[in-house]
Amino acid sequence: MLRKALFALSALVATPALAQSDDPPPVDVEVTSGGVSSAISIAVPNMPVDNAELALGRNVASVIASDLRGTGRFNPLGPGGLPNYAVAQADAPAFGDWRPLGAQQLVTGFVRATGPGQVTVGCYLHDVGAGRQLLGQGFSVSADNWRRAAHKCADAIYARLTGEGAFLDTRVVFVAETGPKNNRQKRIAIMDSDGANLRYLTEGEATVVTPRFSPDGRRLAYTSYAGRRARVWVLDIASGSKRLLVPGLALTSAPRFSPDGNRIAYALSANGNTDIWVANADGSGTPQRLTSAPGIDTAPSFSPDGRRIVFESDRSGSQQLYLMDADGSNQRRISFGGPAGSPAWSPRGDKIAFVRVGAFRIGVMNASGGGETLLTDGWQDESPSWAPNGQFVMFNRFSRDGRTGLYAVNVAGGTARRLPTPQDGSDPSWSPLQR
C-alpha cells in the first residue's frame, strides 16, 4: 500500500524531501575538464493515474526525463518503451522487473485527482541495485500547473543524486527578437526554464535590453529605448505595471538588483562619462554615485552578500573587470587575461562569469580575480546569467547568419545546450527558484 505519511498534502512551494535515516551520500559522477564523463542511467517510466486525466501521467514523466537529460548529468530511459506499474507499486516497485533494464536509478510516482481542478503528483526515487527508496515527495497543484510538479520532482532527484542545489523549477526572462537586422523588434519574454509557458511582458513599442530578475522573482529591471533614450524601468511581472527607476531624462542602463532586492545598481551617462550609480528599488531617496573615473563604467553586479560590486570599465584603456565595495570604495582591477566585460556574480559567491571581449567567449574567474577559464567556443557568445544553484551559466549565442539563441553550459565544462524559444532570443536572466 501507499505510505500515507508521504501524502500529507503539502503545498508545492518548498516541499522538503522526506528524511531518510540511512541515506547514502550523493552518487559520485566523474567530472573531467571536458565536463561530465559518465552520466547516471535512470529509468523514468510513465506514471500511473488515479482518477485523473490519463495523459497527465505520461506528460509528467516526459518532463521529468527531459529536465534530467538537459542537466547533462543523466541518461534517462523512457518514458516510452518501459514497463507499466500500478499506483500501489509507486513506493514499492518490484526491483526484479527493473534490474534487467540496466538503469542505476528508477523514478516512480503517480498522478491523482484530489478535488475540482486539483491533482497530487507523487515522486519517488529508487536505487535499483540496492533495492531501496532514496526519496519520496508529494506535490499538490492545480491540474493546469502540473508542469511545476514535474520540475519540482526533477529538482529533488537532481539534488539527491548530485549533491548540488535545485535549479529546474525556475523561469527565464529574455529579449525575444524578430524582424530583419535593420528593423528588429525586441520584446521582453518570460518562460519556464524548459521553454514552456512563454508569454510577452512588453509589446515591442520600444527596443528593450538587459532584463534582470529581482531576488524574489516578482520584478524586473530593464533598459528601454522609448523616445530614443536609454532609461531603466522597473516592472511588476504579475500586474504588468512599470515605472522609471530614476525619473526624468537621465540616460541610464545595465540595471541589477541587490541581493535583498532593495537597491538597483545601474550605469548613468552624462557629460561624456558613464558611471555606476545605485538607487532604491522602490524609487525613494536620492541615488548615490559610486564611480567617477574617466571613461565608461557599466554592467554592475552585486556579490551574494551585497557587500561588493563587480563592474566593467575601460579606465585602463581596454574593457576590464573591477571590484569595489558596495559604497564605491576600494576600487581595484581583477581581470588581466585580455579584454573582459558583462560580469555576473555567482549565487555561490565563489565565481564571476564574464565575456572575453574580442573572442566573445563565456568565461568564469575567481571572485577575487584570477583562475580565468573559458567555457564556450561559439562564434559570438554574450550576456552570461547564473542558474540559482551556481552550477550552470546561460548566455546568448549569435550565429554567422545573424540569428541568436539561448544556451546553457555547466561550469564544470562540456557542451552547451540550446534552450527552445519560438524566435531569436538574447540577454537572458535566470530566475531564482520559484516559491
Sequence and secondary structure as in RCSB ss.txt:
>XXXX:A:sequence
MLRKALFALSALVATPALAQSDDPPPVDVEVTSGGVSSAISIAVPNMPVDNAELALGRNVASVIASDLRGTGRFN
PLGPGGLPNYAVAQADAPAFGDWRPLGAQQLVTGFVRATGPGQVTVGCYLHDVGAGRQLLGQGFSVSADNWRRAA
HKCADAIYARLTGEGAFLDTRVVFVAETGPKNNRQKRIAIMDSDGANLRYLTEGEATVVTPRFSPDGRRLAYTSY
AGRRARVWVLDIASGSKRLLVPGLALTSAPRFSPDGNRIAYALSANGNTDIWVANADGSGTPQRLTSAPGIDTAP
SFSPDGRRIVFESDRSGSQQLYLMDADGSNQRRISFGGPAGSPAWSPRGDKIAFVRVGAFRIGVMNASGGGETLL
TDGWQDESPSWAPNGQFVMFNRFSRDGRTGLYAVNVAGGTARRLPTPQDGSDPSWSPLQR
>XXXX:A:secstr
   GGGGS  BSTT      TT        EETTEESS EEEE     EESS HHHHHHHHHHHHHHHHHTTSEE
EE STTS    GGGSSS  HHHHGGGT SEEEEEEEEEEETTEEEEEEEEEETTTTEEEEEEEEEEEGGGHHHHH
HHHHHHHHHHHH     SS EEEEEEEES GGG EEEEEEEETTS S EESS SSS EEEEEE TTSSEEEEEE 
GGG  EEEEEETTT  EEESS SS EEEEEEE TTSSEEEEEEEETTEEEEEEEETTS S  EE    SSBEEEE
EE TTSSEEEEEE TTSS EEEEEETTS S EE   SS EEEEEE TTSSEEEEEETTTTEEEEEETTS   EE 
   SEEEEEEE TTSSEEEEEEE TTS EEEEEEETT    EE   SSEEEEEEE     
